[in-house]
Amino acid sequence: MSKILDLAVEDEVIDFCANELCGKEIRFGQPVTKIGHELVCSGKCLVEKIGAVTIIAGRESGDHGTQRG
């Protein structure tokens, strides 16, 4: 394959990030994370897609790490 053809393939958009809040282009050869048959473009998008939240361990589950007043 010629270098010119290689560049064309590497720039090809093959999908879009499955995180609805992102939707960025996913290009051929880009490192991504696969969830079932969907692709997400970053760790941040993976966390958002699966609905994970950051909490403080030991707090009530509905508290989500906020300080009590």
MODELLER restraints for C-alpha pairs under 7 A, 6 or more apart:
rsr = mdl.restraints
at = mdl.atoms
rsr.add(forms.Gaussian(group=physical.xy_distance, feature=features.Distance(at['CA:9:A'], at['CA:28:A']), mean=6.76, stdev=0.5))
rsr.add(forms.Gaussian(group=physical.xy_distance, feature=features.Distance(at['CA:10:A'], at['CA:27:A']), mean=6.88, stdev=0.5))
rsr.add(forms.Gaussian(group=physical.xy_distance, feature=features.Distance(at['CA:10:A'], at['CA:28:A']), mean=5.21, stdev=0.5))
rsr.add(forms.Gaussian(group=physical.xy_distance, feature=features.Distance(at['CA:10:A'], at['CA:29:A']), mean=6.37, stdev=0.5))
rsr.add(forms.Gaussian(group=physical.xy_distance, feature=features.Distance(at['CA:11:A'], at['CA:27:A']), mean=6.12, stdev=0.5))
rsr.add(forms.Gaussian(group=physical.xy_distance, feature=features.Distance(at['CA:11:A'], at['CA:28:A']), mean=6.54, stdev=0.5))
rsr.add(forms.Gaussian(group=physical.xy_distance, feature=features.Distance(at['CA:12:A'], at['CA:27:A']), mean=5.50, stdev=0.5))
rsr.add(forms.Gaussian(group=physical.xy_distance, feature=features.Distance(at['CA:12:A'], at['CA:28:A']), mean=5.61, stdev=0.5))
rsr.add(forms.Gaussian(group=physical.xy_distance, feature=features.Distance(at['CA:13:A'], at['CA:25:A']), mean=6.18, stdev=0.5))
rsr.add(forms.Gaussian(group=physical.xy_distance, feature=features.Distance(at['CA:13:A'], at['CA:26:A']), mean=5.69, stdev=0.5))
rsr.add(forms.Gaussian(group=physical.xy_distance, feature=features.Distance(at['CA:13:A'], at['CA:27:A']), mean=4.32, stdev=0.5))
rsr.add(forms.Gaussian(group=physical.xy_distance, feature=features.Distance(at['CA:13:A'], at['CA:28:A']), mean=6.28, stdev=0.5))
rsr.add(forms.Gaussian(group=physical.xy_distance, feature=features.Distance(at['CA:14:A'], at['CA:26:A']), mean=5.96, stdev=0.5))
rsr.add(forms.Gaussian(group=physical.xy_distance, feature=features.Distance(at['CA:14:A'], at['CA:27:A']), mean=5.53, stdev=0.5))
rsr.add(forms.Gaussian(group=physical.xy_distance, feature=features.Distance(at['CA:14:A'], at['CA:28:A']), mean=6.05, stdev=0.5))
rsr.add(forms.Gaussian(group=physical.xy_distance, feature=features.Distance(at['CA:15:A'], at['CA:25:A']), mean=6.20, stdev=0.5))
rsr.add(forms.Gaussian(group=physical.xy_distance, feature=features.Distance(at['CA:15:A'], at['CA:26:A']), mean=5.10, stdev=0.5))
rsr.add(forms.Gaussian(group=physical.xy_distance, feature=features.Distance(at['CA:16:A'], at['CA:23:A']), mean=5.39, stdev=0.5))
rsr.add(forms.Gaussian(group=physical.xy_distance, feature=features.Distance(at['CA:16:A'], at['CA:24:A']), mean=5.47, stdev=0.5))
rsr.add(forms.Gaussian(group=physical.xy_distance, feature=features.Distance(at['CA:16:A'], at['CA:25:A']), mean=4.55, stdev=0.5))
rsr.add(forms.Gaussian(group=physical.xy_distance, feature=features.Distance(at['CA:16:A'], at['CA:26:A']), mean=5.17, stdev=0.5))
rsr.add(forms.Gaussian(group=physical.xy_distance, feature=features.Distance(at['CA:17:A'], at['CA:23:A']), mean=4.54, stdev=0.5))
rsr.add(forms.Gaussian(group=physical.xy_distance, feature=features.Distance(at['CA:17:A'], at['CA:24:A']), mean=5.31, stdev=0.5))
rsr.add(forms.Gaussian(group=physical.xy_distance, feature=features.Distance(at['CA:17:A'], at['CA:25:A']), mean=6.42, stdev=0.5))
rsr.add(forms.Gaussian(group=physical.xy_distance, feature=features.Distance(at['CA:17:A'], at['CA:26:A']), mean=6.44, stdev=0.5))
rsr.add(forms.Gaussian(group=physical.xy_distance, feature=features.Distance(at['CA:17:A'], at['CA:39:A']), mean=5.78, stdev=0.5))
rsr.add(forms.Gaussian(group=physical.xy_distance, feature=features.Distance(at['CA:17:A'], at['CA:40:A']), mean=4.56, stdev=0.5))
rsr.add(forms.Gaussian(group=physical.xy_distance, feature=features.Distance(at['CA:17:A'], at['CA:41:A']), mean=5.54, stdev=0.5))
rsr.add(forms.Gaussian(group=physical.xy_distance, feature=features.Distance(at['CA:18:A'], at['CA:38:A']), mean=5.95, stdev=0.5))
rsr.add(forms.Gaussian(group=physical.xy_distance, feature=features.Distance(at['CA:18:A'], at['CA:39:A']), mean=5.69, stdev=0.5))
rsr.add(forms.Gaussian(group=physical.xy_distance, feature=features.Distance(at['CA:18:A'], at['CA:40:A']), mean=5.32, stdev=0.5))
rsr.add(forms.Gaussian(group=physical.xy_distance, feature=features.Distance(at['CA:19:A'], at['CA:40:A']), mean=6.37, stdev=0.5))
rsr.add(forms.Gaussian(group=physical.xy_distance, feature=features.Distance(at['CA:19:A'], at['CA:45:A']), mean=5.76, stdev=0.5))
rsr.add(forms.Gaussian(group=physical.xy_distance, feature=features.Distance(at['CA:19:A'], at['CA:49:A']), mean=5.28, stdev=0.5))
rsr.add(forms.Gaussian(group=physical.xy_distance, feature=features.Distance(at['CA:26:A'], at['CA:41:A']), mean=6.71, stdev=0.5))
rsr.add(forms.Gaussian(group=physical.xy_distance, feature=features.Distance(at['CA:32:A'], at['CA:39:A']), mean=6.36, stdev=0.5))
rsr.add(forms.Gaussian(group=physical.xy_distance, feature=features.Distance(at['CA:32:A'], at['CA:40:A']), mean=5.84, stdev=0.5))
rsr.add(forms.Gaussian(group=physical.xy_distance, feature=features.Distance(at['CA:32:A'], at['CA:41:A']), mean=5.02, stdev=0.5))
rsr.add(forms.Gaussian(group=physical.xy_distance, feature=features.Distance(at['CA:32:A'], at['CA:42:A']), mean=6.48, stdev=0.5))
rsr.add(forms.Gaussian(group=physical.xy_distance, feature=features.Distance(at['CA:33:A'], at['CA:39:A']), mean=5.64, stdev=0.5))
rsr.add(forms.Gaussian(group=physical.xy_distance, feature=features.Distance(at['CA:33:A'], at['CA:40:A']), mean=5.36, stdev=0.5))
rsr.add(forms.Gaussian(group=physical.xy_distance, feature=features.Distance(at['CA:33:A'], at['CA:41:A']), mean=6.65, stdev=0.5))
rsr.add(forms.Gaussian(group=physical.xy_distance, feature=features.Distance(at['CA:34:A'], at['CA:40:A']), mean=6.47, stdev=0.5))
rsr.add(forms.Gaussian(group=physical.xy_distance, feature=features.Distance(at['CA:40:A'], at['CA:46:A']), mean=6.04, stdev=0.5))
rsr.add(forms.Gaussian(group=physical.xy_distance, feature=features.Distance(at['CA:54:A'], at['CA:64:A']), mean=6.78, stdev=0.5))
rsr.add(forms.Gaussian(group=physical.xy_distance, feature=features.Distance(at['CA:55:A'], at['CA:64:A']), mean=4.74, stdev=0.5))
rsr.add(forms.Gaussian(group=physical.xy_distance, feature=features.Distance(at['CA:55:A'], at['CA:65:A']), mean=4.35, stdev=0.5))
rsr.add(forms.Gaussian(group=physical.xy_distance, feature=features.Distance(at['CA:56:A'], at['CA:65:A']), mean=4.76, stdev=0.5))
rsr.add(forms.Gaussian(group=physical.xy_distance, feature=features.Distance(at['CA:59:A'], at['CA:65:A']), mean=6.67, stdev=0.5))
